Amino acid sequence: MPQDAAVPRHPRRRWGWTALALLALLGILAWRFWHHETPPAAPPPAAVTAVTAVVAAQDLPRYLTGIGTVQATTSVTVRVRVDGQLERIDFNEGQDVKAGDVLAQIDPRPLRAQLEQVRAAKARDAAQLANARVDLQRYLALAEQGASSRQQADTQAALVKQLDAAVQTDQAAVDYAAVQLGYTTIRSPISGRTGVRLIDVGNIVHAADANGLVVVNQIDPITVLFTLPEDAVGRVNAAMQEAGGQPLVVDVYPRDGTQKLAAGKLTLVNNQIDTTTGTVSLKATFDNPKHVLWPGQYVNVRLEIGTLKQAVAVETSVIQRGPNGPFVFVVKADDTAAVQPVRLGATQGSQTVIEDGLAPGTRVVVDGQLKLRAGVKVKEAPARADAGGAPATGAGAASSAAATSSAASARPAAAQP
């Protein structure tokens, strides 16, 4: 064999090197496995700041709501009742007046002269009557003596009666002239507030004029006329019977519903349903010493028709909606959030009654639900000052809103069940 020919390697040596490489690789993997640092556990989710409140059972008013218009209890257009020149105006526009206060004066001289004229006519007829009565006595005496006929006495008696009737007519004319003269002094027929003056001093006024002198509106007390659907008539009548003759309570709010303006009493349920609109008209009366209600003002009206005894209610903002229905976030004893399904009842203003799923004493999330999920820690929102400067914690303020009666603070809804 030639010396430069390649000599094949032994197969055992090749397999030995392969085994050593595998063992080295396994060693490296084992070393990395046993000495590799375990990655740190993920930190727990941060606590979510929220406003919470404790649910309480309470008596809640049941009510119906509608839109109403404020109206003056009595509205009078003061008109002149005799013709003449307007001599004086004795009121200021927008002035409060009482019944009987002088508002204006018409020139009284022509009517005073007429009164004197009819008084004189009465005096003349009264004198003639007195003379006729004396003559009657004379004729009667002569008739008894046979010196005069009985017919003459009867004629004189008829004349006495005629003159007596004339005197009575004159007295009626005197009374009428006195009344007409009294009409020259224009007085307010009611207590109320005057409006815009409709005529100025110096004008000639007539009893037949279309426009009056001024409009006087009685605004204390004042009334509100509002409507409810015809389906509410039965509930209103039932509530009136349950009240035992006591008037139902009516509250009014401004159109933005910020705060209650006044509380009054229901005074009228109209005796007929309007078939064109399917509504019934109702009227309520309110004391209005501070004039917070004004004729022509539009208001939201809430008519109380009963009470829900020991109802569990929360602010409507507490309730969330999900694919499985309504739910609320509750805070457990360990301050973690949990999802609690609920069954809803009637909505009373800004509160909703919970018929099932929520027990009194449960702590619920009122504000801050956006970042919440089940199991997340809940941290109470810090205290903040209210509009008046007084400090109020989120829990305390929300608990008060959720636990107090909606009769004092609820914004009226457009329709209630």
C-alpha positions in Angstrom: 0.0 0.0 0.0 1.3 3.4 -0.8 2.4 5.6 2.2 0.4 8.7 1.2 -2.9 6.9 1.2 -5.5 8.1 3.9 -5.9 5.9 6.9 -9.6 5.7 8.0 -10.3 6.7 11.6 -11.5 4.2 14.2 -15.4 4.4 14.6 -15.1 4.1 18.4 -13.2 7.3 18.7 -15.8 9.1 16.6 -18.7 8.0 18.8 -16.7 9.0 21.9 -16.4 12.6 20.8 -20.1 12.7 20.1 -21.0 11.4 23.5 -18.7 13.9 25.2 -20.4 16.8 23.2 -23.9 15.6 24.2 -22.8 15.3 27.9 -21.4 18.9 27.8 -24.6 20.2 26.2 -26.8 18.4 28.9 -24.5 19.9 31.6 -24.9 23.3 30.2 -28.7 22.9 30.1 -28.9 21.5 33.6 -26.7 24.4 34.9 -29.0 26.9 33.2 -32.1 25.2 34.6 -30.9 25.1 38.1 -29.2 28.5 38.2 -31.8 30.5 36.1 -33.5 33.3 38.2 -37.2 32.9 38.7 -39.0 36.0 37.1 -40.7 38.2 39.7 -44.4 37.7 40.2 -46.7 40.3 38.6 -47.7 43.1 41.1 -51.3 43.1 42.3 -53.6 45.6 40.5 -53.6 49.0 42.1 -56.6 50.0 44.3 -59.3 52.0 42.5 -60.5 55.3 44.1 -64.3 55.4 44.3 -67.2 57.0 46.2 -69.2 54.4 48.2 -72.4 54.5 50.2 -74.2 52.2 52.6 -77.6 51.1 51.5 -80.4 51.6 54.0 -84.1 50.6 54.0 -86.4 53.6 54.2 -89.9 54.9 53.5 -90.0 56.4 50.0 -92.8 58.5 48.6 -94.6 57.3 45.5 -95.5 60.1 43.1 -96.5 61.0 39.6 -94.8 63.8 37.6 -95.9 66.2 34.9 -95.3 69.6 33.4 -97.4 72.5 34.7 -97.9 76.2 34.2 -98.1 78.7 37.1 -101.3 80.8 37.1 -102.5 83.6 39.2 -105.2 82.5 41.7 -107.3 85.4 40.5 -106.7 87.7 37.6 -108.8 90.9 37.1 -108.6 93.4 34.4 -109.6 96.7 36.1 -111.9 98.6 33.7 -113.7 102.0 34.1 -117.4 101.8 34.6 -118.3 105.4 33.7 -117.3 107.8 30.9 -115.0 110.7 31.8 -111.5 112.1 31.8 -108.9 110.2 33.7 -107.8 112.7 36.3 -105.3 110.8 38.5 -103.3 107.5 38.7 -102.7 106.3 42.3 -100.6 103.2 41.8 -97.2 102.3 40.5 -96.6 99.6 38.0 -95.7 96.3 39.7 -97.0 97.5 43.1 -98.7 95.2 45.6 -102.2 96.5 46.4 -104.9 95.4 48.7 -108.6 95.0 47.9 -110.2 98.4 48.1 -107.1 100.4 47.5 -107.6 103.5 45.2 -106.0 102.9 41.8 -107.2 105.9 39.8 -109.7 108.8 39.7 -112.0 110.0 37.0 -113.3 113.6 36.9 -116.3 113.4 39.2 -117.9 116.8 38.6 -120.4 115.8 35.9 -121.7 112.9 37.9 -121.8 114.9 41.1 -124.0 117.4 39.3 -126.3 114.7 38.2 -126.6 113.4 41.8 -127.5 116.9 43.0 -130.1 117.1 40.2 -131.9 113.9 41.1 -131.8 114.8 44.8 -133.5 118.1 44.0 -136.2 116.2 42.0 -136.8 113.9 45.0 -137.1 116.9 47.3 -139.7 118.5 45.0 -141.8 115.3 44.8 -141.5 114.8 48.5 -142.9 118.3 49.1 -145.8 117.6 46.7 -146.5 114.3 48.4 -146.7 116.0 51.8 -149.1 118.6 50.5 -151.3 115.9 48.8 -151.5 114.0 52.1 -152.7 117.1 54.0 -155.4 117.7 51.2 -156.4 114.1 51.5 -157.1 114.5 55.2 -159.2 117.6 54.5 -161.3 115.8 51.8 -161.9 112.9 54.0 -163.2 115.1 56.8 -165.4 117.0 54.4 -166.8 113.8 52.9 -167.7 112.6 56.4 -169.6 115.8 57.1 -171.3 115.6 53.6 -169.7 118.8 52.5 -167.7 117.1 49.7 -168.2 114.1 47.5 -166.6 110.8 48.2 -165.2 110.7 44.7 -163.1 113.8 45.3 -161.5 112.1 48.4 -160.8 109.0 46.4 -159.1 111.0 43.6 -157.0 112.7 46.2 -156.0 109.4 47.7 -154.9 108.2 44.3 -152.8 111.3 43.8 -151.1 110.6 47.2 -150.1 107.2 46.0 -148.9 108.5 42.7 -146.7 111.1 44.4 -145.4 108.5 46.8 -144.3 106.3 43.9 -142.6 109.3 42.3 -140.6 109.9 45.5 -139.5 106.2 45.5 -138.5 106.6 41.9 -136.5 109.7 42.8 -134.8 107.8 45.6 -133.8 105.1 43.2 -132.4 107.7 40.8 -130.4 109.2 43.8 -129.0 105.8 44.6 -128.1 105.2 41.0 -126.4 108.6 40.6 -124.5 108.0 43.9 -123.2 104.6 42.6 -122.2 106.2 39.3 -120.4 108.9 41.2 -118.6 106.3 43.2 -117.4 104.7 40.0 -115.3 107.7 39.4 -113.0 106.5 42.1 -111.5 103.2 40.8 -110.5 100.7 43.5 -108.7 97.4 43.3 -111.3 94.6 43.5 -108.7 92.0 44.8 -105.4 91.9 46.7 -102.5 91.3 44.3 -99.8 92.9 42.2 -100.5 95.5 39.4 -99.1 95.0 36.0 -98.3 97.5 33.2 -100.5 100.6 33.1 -102.7 100.5 30.0 -103.8 104.1 29.9 -102.3 107.4 30.9 -103.7 110.4 32.8 -105.7 112.9 30.7 -107.3 110.4 28.4 -111.0 110.2 28.0 -112.2 106.8 29.1 -115.4 105.0 28.4 -117.1 102.1 30.0 -117.3 100.3 26.6 -113.5 100.5 26.1 -111.9 97.1 25.1 -108.8 97.7 27.1 -108.8 98.2 30.8 -106.8 100.4 33.1 -104.5 97.7 34.6 -104.4 94.0 35.3 -104.2 92.9 38.9 -103.0 89.3 39.6 -103.3 87.6 42.9 -100.0 85.7 43.4 -100.1 84.8 47.0 -101.5 82.2 47.2 -100.9 81.0 43.6 -102.0 78.0 41.6 -100.3 75.6 39.2 -102.3 73.9 36.4 -100.7 70.6 35.2 -101.7 67.5 33.3 -101.2 63.8 33.8 -102.0 60.8 31.5 -105.5 59.5 31.7 -104.2 56.2 33.2 -103.2 58.2 36.3 -106.7 59.2 37.2 -107.5 55.9 39.0 -104.3 56.1 41.1 -104.9 59.7 42.0 -108.5 59.0 43.1 -107.3 55.9 45.1 -104.7 58.0 46.8 -107.2 60.7 47.7 -109.5 58.0 49.3 -106.5 56.6 51.2 -105.7 60.1 52.5 -109.1 60.3 54.2 -110.1 63.7 52.9 -106.7 65.3 53.4 -105.3 67.0 50.2 -102.5 65.3 48.4 -99.0 67.0 48.6 -97.7 68.6 45.4 -94.1 69.8 44.9 -92.9 72.0 42.1 -89.4 72.3 40.6 -87.9 74.6 38.0 -87.4 73.1 34.5 -83.8 72.2 35.3 -84.9 70.4 38.4 -82.2 71.8 40.6 -84.2 72.4 43.8 -87.7 72.4 45.1 -89.5 75.7 44.7 -92.6 75.2 46.8 -94.9 72.5 48.4 -98.6 72.8 48.1 -101.9 71.0 48.1 -103.9 69.4 45.3 -107.2 71.3 45.0 -108.7 70.0 41.7 -108.9 66.9 39.5 -110.8 68.0 36.5 -114.2 66.2 36.0 -113.4 65.3 32.4 -110.5 63.8 30.4 -109.4 65.7 27.4 -110.1 63.2 24.6 -107.8 65.0 22.1 -104.7 64.6 24.3 -105.6 61.7 26.5 -104.7 63.7 29.6 -106.5 65.1 32.7 -106.0 68.6 34.1 -105.2 69.0 37.8 -104.7 72.2 39.9 -102.6 72.7 43.0 -102.5 75.8 45.3 -99.3 77.1 46.9 -98.5 79.7 49.5 -96.2 82.2 47.7 -95.0 84.8 50.2 -91.6 85.2 48.6 -93.0 85.1 45.1 -90.8 82.2 44.0 -93.6 81.2 41.6 -94.7 83.6 38.9 -97.7 83.6 36.6 -96.8 82.1 33.2 -93.8 80.1 34.6 -93.3 76.5 33.4 -92.5 74.1 36.2 -92.1 70.4 36.8 -94.7 69.0 39.1 -94.6 66.0 41.4 -97.8 64.7 42.9 -97.3 62.4 45.9 -99.7 59.4 45.9 -98.4 57.2 48.7 -95.4 55.7 50.4 -93.2 52.7 49.7 -92.6 51.2 53.1 -89.0 50.2 54.0 -87.8 50.1 50.4 -84.2 49.6 49.4 -83.3 52.3 46.9 -80.1 53.6 45.5 -79.1 56.5 43.3 -79.8 55.6 39.6 -76.1 56.3 38.8 -75.2 53.3 41.0 -76.9 50.8 38.7 -74.7 49.4 35.8 -75.9 47.5 32.7 -74.3 44.3 31.5 -75.0 41.4 29.1 -76.7 39.6 31.9 -78.8 42.5 33.1 -78.5 45.3 35.7 -75.9 45.0 38.5 -74.2 47.1 41.1 -70.6 47.0 42.4 -70.6 46.1 46.1 -67.6 46.4 48.4 -66.9 43.4 50.5 -65.5 43.3 54.0 -61.9 43.1 52.6 -62.5 46.2 50.6 -62.6 44.4 47.2 -65.2 45.0 44.6 -67.8 42.3 43.6 -70.5 42.3 40.9 -74.0 41.9 42.4 -76.9 41.4 40.0 -80.1 43.2 41.0 -83.8 43.3 40.1 -85.0 46.8 39.6 -88.3 48.4 40.7 -89.9 51.8 40.3 -87.7 54.8 39.6 -88.5 57.6 42.0 -86.8 60.8 40.8 -83.0 60.2 41.0 -83.4 57.0 43.0 -84.4 53.5 41.8 -86.0 50.9 44.1 -84.1 47.5 44.3 -86.7 44.8 44.6 -84.1 41.9 44.9 -80.4 41.4 45.1 -79.4 44.1 47.6 -79.8 44.0 51.4 -79.8 47.0 53.8 -76.3 47.6 55.1 -74.5 46.7 51.9 -71.8 49.0 50.8 -72.1 50.0 47.1 -70.0 52.0 44.7 -71.8 55.3 43.8 -69.1 56.9 41.6 -65.9 55.5 40.0 -67.2 52.3 38.5 -65.4 52.9 35.2 -62.1 51.3 36.3 -63.7 48.7 38.6 -63.8 44.9 38.1 -64.4 42.1 40.4 -61.7 41.5 42.9 -60.1 44.9 42.6 -59.4 46.8 45.9 -61.6 49.8 46.5 -60.2 52.9 48.1 -62.6 55.6 49.4 -62.4 58.9 47.7 -60.8 61.7 49.7 -62.9 64.3 51.5 -63.8 67.4 49.5 -65.6 70.7 50.3 -69.1 71.1 49.0 -70.5 74.3 47.4 -71.0 75.9 50.8 -67.4 75.3 51.9 -68.3 72.6 54.4 -66.1 69.5 54.1 -67.9 66.3 53.0 -66.5 62.9 52.4 -67.5 61.1 49.3 -68.9 58.2 51.3 -70.8 60.5 53.6 -72.2 62.6 50.8 -73.2 59.7 48.7 -74.6 57.8 51.6 -76.8 60.7 52.5 -77.9 61.0 48.8 -78.7 57.3 48.7 -80.3 57.0 52.1 -82.4 60.1 52.4 -85.9 60.5 51.0 -86.2 61.5 47.4 -89.0 63.9 48.4 -86.4 66.4 49.5 -83.7 66.2 46.8 -84.9 64.1 43.8 -85.1 65.7 40.4 -88.5 64.9 38.9 -88.5 62.4 36.0 -90.6 62.8 32.9 -92.7 59.8 33.8 -92.9 57.4 36.7 -94.4 53.9 36.8 
